[in-house]
């Protein structure tokens, strides 16, 4: 009974705080325009394998329904990675590594060549290093893919907030 009362109070107070979804099934009219505007972003190719992984995650995050006609914005990224071995055995070989990925992004209006939004984001994870090479390579690739999705979601959120503010 008490739990139901708390849930009722929270659900009644939530609309008063100004919360509204930016995108999704329950999005408002203004948030639908956020998704429409995000569909007009052309994500520039990023060199090397790491760049391809991040770009693919961004395409999936920002334009899941495909491009929305002629691009209005261009998103350029510079991606970097860093690996640090942290758990060292007596024979100087590592058993654990921290893996960090960073991205600097720039959203530019194509028509005016004006920079609309810039930012930097990063994500970090760790993986085990074993004595066989193959499992370690796979663990690092999994970490890379996980961080690429995290970076893509962070960039998507920042762009959505930028569009939602009506800029």
C-alpha atoms as an extended CHARMM CRD file, in Angstrom:
* protein
*
       167  EXT
         1         1  UNK       CA              0.0000000000        0.0000000000        0.0000000000  PROA      1               0.0000000000
         2         2  UNK       CA              2.7660000000        2.3690000000        0.9640000000  PROA      2               0.0000000000
         3         3  UNK       CA              4.7140000000        1.5360000000       -2.1740000000  PROA      3               0.0000000000
         4         4  UNK       CA              1.6860000000        2.2740000000       -4.3600000000  PROA      4               0.0000000000
         5         5  UNK       CA              1.2690000000        5.6360000000       -2.6590000000  PROA      5               0.0000000000
         6         6  UNK       CA              4.9180000000        6.5390000000       -3.3000000000  PROA      6               0.0000000000
         7         7  UNK       CA              4.6290000000        5.5200000000       -6.9590000000  PROA      7               0.0000000000
         8         8  UNK       CA              1.4700000000        7.5920000000       -7.3300000000  PROA      8               0.0000000000
         9         9  UNK       CA              3.1240000000       10.6440000000       -5.7720000000  PROA      9               0.0000000000
        10        10  UNK       CA              6.1970000000       10.3560000000       -7.9880000000  PROA      10              0.0000000000
        11        11  UNK       CA              4.1210000000        9.8760000000      -11.1340000000  PROA      11              0.0000000000
        12        12  UNK       CA              2.0630000000       12.9600000000      -10.3030000000  PROA      12              0.0000000000
        13        13  UNK       CA              5.1440000000       15.0710000000       -9.5370000000  PROA      13              0.0000000000
        14        14  UNK       CA              7.1250000000       14.0200000000      -12.6350000000  PROA      14              0.0000000000
        15        15  UNK       CA              5.1640000000       16.0600000000      -15.1980000000  PROA      15              0.0000000000
        16        16  UNK       CA              5.5830000000       19.1450000000      -13.0250000000  PROA      16              0.0000000000
        17        17  UNK       CA              9.3830000000       18.9390000000      -13.1670000000  PROA      17              0.0000000000
        18        18  UNK       CA              9.4480000000       19.5950000000      -16.9150000000  PROA      18              0.0000000000
        19        19  UNK       CA             10.5740000000       16.1130000000      -17.9490000000  PROA      19              0.0000000000
        20        20  UNK       CA              9.7830000000       15.2160000000      -21.5480000000  PROA      20              0.0000000000
        21        21  UNK       CA             11.3290000000       12.5960000000      -23.7930000000  PROA      21              0.0000000000
        22        22  UNK       CA             13.4830000000       13.8630000000      -26.6700000000  PROA      22              0.0000000000
        23        23  UNK       CA             12.9570000000       10.8340000000      -28.8820000000  PROA      23              0.0000000000
        24        24  UNK       CA             11.2420000000        7.4930000000      -28.7750000000  PROA      24              0.0000000000
        25        25  UNK       CA              7.6970000000        6.1840000000      -28.8610000000  PROA      25              0.0000000000
        26        26  UNK       CA              6.3020000000        8.8060000000      -26.4540000000  PROA      26              0.0000000000
        27        27  UNK       CA              8.1130000000       11.7690000000      -27.9850000000  PROA      27              0.0000000000
        28        28  UNK       CA              6.3950000000       15.1170000000      -28.2890000000  PROA      28              0.0000000000
        29        29  UNK       CA              6.0490000000       17.1250000000      -31.5040000000  PROA      29              0.0000000000
        30        30  UNK       CA              9.2400000000       19.0710000000      -30.8090000000  PROA      30              0.0000000000
        31        31  UNK       CA             11.1270000000       15.8800000000      -30.0610000000  PROA      31              0.0000000000
        32        32  UNK       CA              9.9310000000       14.3590000000      -33.3270000000  PROA      32              0.0000000000
        33        33  UNK       CA             11.7350000000       17.2260000000      -35.0100000000  PROA      33              0.0000000000
        34        34  UNK       CA             14.8610000000       16.2260000000      -33.0770000000  PROA      34              0.0000000000
        35        35  UNK       CA             14.7640000000       12.8100000000      -34.7140000000  PROA      35              0.0000000000
        36        36  UNK       CA             14.0410000000       14.4000000000      -38.1030000000  PROA      36              0.0000000000
        37        37  UNK       CA             16.9980000000       16.7490000000      -37.7210000000  PROA      37              0.0000000000
        38        38  UNK       CA             19.2670000000       13.9250000000      -36.5740000000  PROA      38              0.0000000000
        39        39  UNK       CA             18.3500000000       12.0140000000      -39.7260000000  PROA      39              0.0000000000
        40        40  UNK       CA             19.8510000000       14.8900000000      -41.7780000000  PROA      40              0.0000000000
        41        41  UNK       CA             23.3520000000       14.4070000000      -40.3420000000  PROA      41              0.0000000000
        42        42  UNK       CA             26.0320000000       13.1110000000      -42.6950000000  PROA      42              0.0000000000
        43        43  UNK       CA             28.6630000000       11.2760000000      -40.6530000000  PROA      43              0.0000000000
        44        44  UNK       CA             32.0370000000       11.6750000000      -42.3460000000  PROA      44              0.0000000000
        45        45  UNK       CA             34.2400000000        8.6060000000      -42.8000000000  PROA      45              0.0000000000
        46        46  UNK       CA             36.8570000000        8.1190000000      -40.0820000000  PROA      46              0.0000000000
        47        47  UNK       CA             40.1950000000        6.5400000000      -41.0250000000  PROA      47              0.0000000000
        48        48  UNK       CA             41.4090000000        3.0980000000      -39.8560000000  PROA      48              0.0000000000
        49        49  UNK       CA             39.5900000000        0.1950000000      -38.2310000000  PROA      49              0.0000000000
        50        50  UNK       CA             38.8770000000        2.0150000000      -34.9660000000  PROA      50              0.0000000000
        51        51  UNK       CA             37.2780000000        4.8840000000      -36.8760000000  PROA      51              0.0000000000
        52        52  UNK       CA             35.0910000000        2.4720000000      -38.8340000000  PROA      52              0.0000000000
        53        53  UNK       CA             33.8630000000        0.8330000000      -35.6300000000  PROA      53              0.0000000000
        54        54  UNK       CA             32.9760000000        4.2060000000      -34.0870000000  PROA      54              0.0000000000
        55        55  UNK       CA             31.3410000000        5.4770000000      -37.3070000000  PROA      55              0.0000000000
        56        56  UNK       CA             29.1940000000        2.3450000000      -37.6250000000  PROA      56              0.0000000000
        57        57  UNK       CA             28.0490000000        2.7090000000      -34.0120000000  PROA      57              0.0000000000
        58        58  UNK       CA             27.2230000000        6.3800000000      -34.6840000000  PROA      58              0.0000000000
        59        59  UNK       CA             25.2330000000        5.5710000000      -37.8180000000  PROA      59              0.0000000000
        60        60  UNK       CA             23.2320000000        2.9960000000      -35.8480000000  PROA      60              0.0000000000
        61        61  UNK       CA             22.6640000000        5.4460000000      -32.9710000000  PROA      61              0.0000000000
        62        62  UNK       CA             21.9360000000        8.6720000000      -34.8450000000  PROA      62              0.0000000000
        63        63  UNK       CA             20.1080000000        7.4650000000      -37.9470000000  PROA      63              0.0000000000
        64        64  UNK       CA             18.6190000000        4.0600000000      -37.1230000000  PROA      64              0.0000000000
        65        65  UNK       CA             15.9200000000        4.5600000000      -39.7860000000  PROA      65              0.0000000000
        66        66  UNK       CA             18.4120000000        5.6440000000      -42.4180000000  PROA      66              0.0000000000
        67        67  UNK       CA             19.2990000000        9.0650000000      -43.7520000000  PROA      67              0.0000000000
        68        68  UNK       CA             16.4340000000       11.5600000000      -44.0310000000  PROA      68              0.0000000000
        69        69  UNK       CA             17.0220000000       13.0390000000      -47.4710000000  PROA      69              0.0000000000
        70        70  UNK       CA             19.6480000000       15.6290000000      -48.2820000000  PROA      70              0.0000000000
        71        71  UNK       CA             22.1300000000       16.1530000000      -45.4530000000  PROA      71              0.0000000000
        72        72  UNK       CA             21.9240000000       19.4820000000      -43.6350000000  PROA      72              0.0000000000
        73        73  UNK       CA             24.6770000000       18.8150000000      -41.1020000000  PROA      73              0.0000000000
        74        74  UNK       CA             28.0600000000       17.1470000000      -41.3100000000  PROA      74              0.0000000000
        75        75  UNK       CA             29.5630000000       15.3490000000      -38.3270000000  PROA      75              0.0000000000
        76        76  UNK       CA             33.3470000000       14.9810000000      -38.2850000000  PROA      76              0.0000000000
        77        77  UNK       CA             35.2270000000       13.0110000000      -35.6390000000  PROA      77              0.0000000000
        78        78  UNK       CA             38.7670000000       12.3670000000      -34.5130000000  PROA      78              0.0000000000
        79        79  UNK       CA             39.0560000000        9.1690000000      -32.5160000000  PROA      79              0.0000000000
        80        80  UNK       CA             41.9170000000        8.0300000000      -30.3290000000  PROA      80              0.0000000000
        81        81  UNK       CA             42.6880000000        5.0490000000      -28.1530000000  PROA      81              0.0000000000
        82        82  UNK       CA             45.0160000000        4.2530000000      -25.2960000000  PROA      82              0.0000000000
        83        83  UNK       CA             45.9000000000        0.9610000000      -23.6330000000  PROA      83              0.0000000000
        84        84  UNK       CA             47.6060000000        0.7240000000      -20.2640000000  PROA      84              0.0000000000
        85        85  UNK       CA             48.7570000000       -2.5870000000      -18.7990000000  PROA      85              0.0000000000
        86        86  UNK       CA             47.9640000000       -2.4980000000      -15.0920000000  PROA      86              0.0000000000
        87        87  UNK       CA             48.3060000000       -5.9290000000      -13.4780000000  PROA      87              0.0000000000
        88        88  UNK       CA             51.9070000000       -7.0570000000      -13.9040000000  PROA      88              0.0000000000
        89        89  UNK       CA             53.2630000000      -10.5070000000      -13.0640000000  PROA      89              0.0000000000
        90        90  UNK       CA             56.7150000000      -11.1230000000      -11.6160000000  PROA      90              0.0000000000
        91        91  UNK       CA             57.9860000000      -11.9840000000      -15.1140000000  PROA      91              0.0000000000
        92        92  UNK       CA             56.9040000000       -8.4660000000      -16.2810000000  PROA      92              0.0000000000
        93        93  UNK       CA             53.9570000000       -9.6860000000      -18.3490000000  PROA      93              0.0000000000
        94        94  UNK       CA             50.5650000000       -8.0560000000      -17.8800000000  PROA      94              0.0000000000
        95        95  UNK       CA             47.3510000000       -9.8390000000      -16.8750000000  PROA      95              0.0000000000
        96        96  UNK       CA             44.9520000000       -6.8840000000      -17.1040000000  PROA      96              0.0000000000
        97        97  UNK       CA             44.7220000000       -3.7770000000      -19.2560000000  PROA      97              0.0000000000
        98        98  UNK       CA             42.7570000000       -0.5580000000      -19.0840000000  PROA      98              0.0000000000
        99        99  UNK       CA             41.4900000000        0.5490000000      -22.4700000000  PROA      99              0.0000000000
       100       100  UNK       CA             40.3730000000        4.1110000000      -23.1170000000  PROA      100             0.0000000000
       101       101  UNK       CA             38.8150000000        5.6170000000      -26.2080000000  PROA      101             0.0000000000
       102       102  UNK       CA             38.2480000000        9.3070000000      -26.8630000000  PROA      102             0.0000000000
       103       103  UNK       CA             36.4740000000       11.2560000000      -29.5900000000  PROA      103             0.0000000000
       104       104  UNK       CA             36.4690000000       14.9090000000      -30.5310000000  PROA      104             0.0000000000
       105       105  UNK       CA             33.4660000000       15.7800000000      -32.6640000000  PROA      105             0.0000000000
       106       106  UNK       CA             32.3120000000       18.7580000000      -34.6790000000  PROA      106             0.0000000000
       107       107  UNK       CA             28.7980000000       19.2390000000      -36.0650000000  PROA      107             0.0000000000
       108       108  UNK       CA             28.8000000000       21.7060000000      -38.9410000000  PROA      108             0.0000000000
       109       109  UNK       CA             25.9650000000       23.1910000000      -41.0000000000  PROA      109             0.0000000000
       110       110  UNK       CA             26.7230000000       22.2900000000      -44.6000000000  PROA      110             0.0000000000
       111       111  UNK       CA             25.0610000000       25.3400000000      -46.2220000000  PROA      111             0.0000000000
       112       112  UNK       CA             26.8730000000       27.9510000000      -44.1380000000  PROA      112             0.0000000000
       113       113  UNK       CA             29.9530000000       25.9250000000      -43.1330000000  PROA      113             0.0000000000
       114       114  UNK       CA             29.2560000000       27.1950000000      -39.6030000000  PROA      114             0.0000000000
       115       115  UNK       CA             30.2430000000       25.0330000000      -36.6390000000  PROA      115             0.0000000000
       116       116  UNK       CA             27.0370000000       24.3030000000      -34.7320000000  PROA      116             0.0000000000
       117       117  UNK       CA             28.3990000000       22.0830000000      -31.9440000000  PROA      117             0.0000000000
       118       118  UNK       CA             31.7450000000       20.7470000000      -30.8000000000  PROA      118             0.0000000000
       119       119  UNK       CA             32.6660000000       18.4530000000      -27.9900000000  PROA      119             0.0000000000
       120       120  UNK       CA             34.9740000000       15.8110000000      -26.6100000000  PROA      120             0.0000000000
       121       121  UNK       CA             33.9530000000       12.5870000000      -24.9470000000  PROA      121             0.0000000000
       122       122  UNK       CA             35.6810000000        9.4740000000      -23.6910000000  PROA      122             0.0000000000
       123       123  UNK       CA             34.9190000000        6.0380000000      -22.3240000000  PROA      123             0.0000000000
       124       124  UNK       CA             37.0190000000        3.4880000000      -20.4750000000  PROA      124             0.0000000000
       125       125  UNK       CA             36.9120000000       -0.2260000000      -19.7600000000  PROA      125             0.0000000000
       126       126  UNK       CA             39.2980000000       -3.0370000000      -18.8440000000  PROA      126             0.0000000000
       127       127  UNK       CA             39.9760000000       -6.5170000000      -20.1470000000  PROA      127             0.0000000000
       128       128  UNK       CA             42.0090000000       -9.5520000000      -19.1430000000  PROA      128             0.0000000000
       129       129  UNK       CA             45.2510000000      -10.4650000000      -20.8640000000  PROA      129             0.0000000000
       130       130  UNK       CA             45.8730000000      -14.1930000000      -21.0490000000  PROA      130             0.0000000000
       131       131  UNK       CA             48.9660000000      -16.1020000000      -22.1760000000  PROA      131             0.0000000000
       132       132  UNK       CA             47.4270000000      -17.0260000000      -25.5250000000  PROA      132             0.0000000000
       133       133  UNK       CA             47.3250000000      -14.2250000000      -28.1220000000  PROA      133             0.0000000000
       134       134  UNK       CA             43.9440000000      -14.9670000000      -29.7240000000  PROA      134             0.0000000000
       135       135  UNK       CA             41.7420000000      -14.5620000000      -26.6140000000  PROA      135             0.0000000000
       136       136  UNK       CA             43.5390000000      -11.3210000000      -25.7500000000  PROA      136             0.0000000000
       137       137  UNK       CA             42.9830000000       -9.9230000000      -29.2520000000  PROA      137             0.0000000000
       138       138  UNK       CA             39.2930000000      -10.8490000000      -29.0680000000  PROA      138             0.0000000000
       139       139  UNK       CA             38.9850000000       -9.2920000000      -25.5900000000  PROA      139             0.0000000000
       140       140  UNK       CA             40.5210000000       -6.0500000000      -26.8780000000  PROA      140             0.0000000000
       141       141  UNK       CA             38.2130000000       -6.0360000000      -29.9270000000  PROA      141             0.0000000000
       142       142  UNK       CA             35.1940000000       -6.5640000000      -27.6560000000  PROA      142             0.0000000000
       143       143  UNK       CA             36.3500000000       -3.6900000000      -25.4610000000  PROA      143             0.0000000000
       144       144  UNK       CA             36.7780000000       -1.5440000000      -28.5760000000  PROA      144             0.0000000000
       145       145  UNK       CA             33.2530000000       -2.2880000000      -29.8080000000  PROA      145             0.0000000000
       146       146  UNK       CA             31.7510000000       -1.6670000000      -26.3750000000  PROA      146             0.0000000000
       147       147  UNK       CA             33.4710000000        1.7020000000      -26.0740000000  PROA      147             0.0000000000
       148       148  UNK       CA             32.5090000000        2.6610000000      -29.6270000000  PROA      148             0.0000000000
       149       149  UNK       CA             28.8430000000        2.1770000000      -28.7190000000  PROA      149             0.0000000000
       150       150  UNK       CA             29.3070000000        4.2080000000      -25.5120000000  PROA      150             0.0000000000
       151       151  UNK       CA             30.9420000000        7.0660000000      -27.4350000000  PROA      151             0.0000000000
       152       152  UNK       CA             28.2130000000        6.9670000000      -30.0890000000  PROA      152             0.0000000000
       153       153  UNK       CA             25.4590000000        7.1380000000      -27.4630000000  PROA      153             0.0000000000
       154       154  UNK       CA             27.1470000000       10.0540000000      -25.7040000000  PROA      154             0.0000000000
       155       155  UNK       CA             27.5540000000       11.9840000000      -28.9620000000  PROA      155             0.0000000000
       156       156  UNK       CA             23.9620000000       11.1870000000      -29.9510000000  PROA      156             0.0000000000
       157       157  UNK       CA             22.6950000000       12.4980000000      -26.6120000000  PROA      157             0.0000000000
       158       158  UNK       CA             24.6810000000       15.7150000000      -26.8960000000  PROA      158             0.0000000000
       159       159  UNK       CA             23.4100000000       16.3500000000      -30.4230000000  PROA      159             0.0000000000
       160       160  UNK       CA             19.8240000000       15.5480000000      -29.4030000000  PROA      160             0.0000000000
       161       161  UNK       CA             20.0250000000       18.0040000000      -26.4990000000  PROA      161             0.0000000000
       162       162  UNK       CA             21.4690000000       20.6270000000      -28.8540000000  PROA      162             0.0000000000
       163       163  UNK       CA             18.6110000000       20.1270000000      -31.3330000000  PROA      163             0.0000000000
       164       164  UNK       CA             16.0020000000       19.9690000000      -28.5610000000  PROA      164             0.0000000000
       165       165  UNK       CA             17.0990000000       23.3670000000      -27.2930000000  PROA      165             0.0000000000
       166       166  UNK       CA             16.0950000000       24.6880000000      -30.7210000000  PROA      166             0.0000000000
       167       167  UNK       CA             19.4740000000       25.7190000000      -32.0010000000  PROA      167             0.0000000000
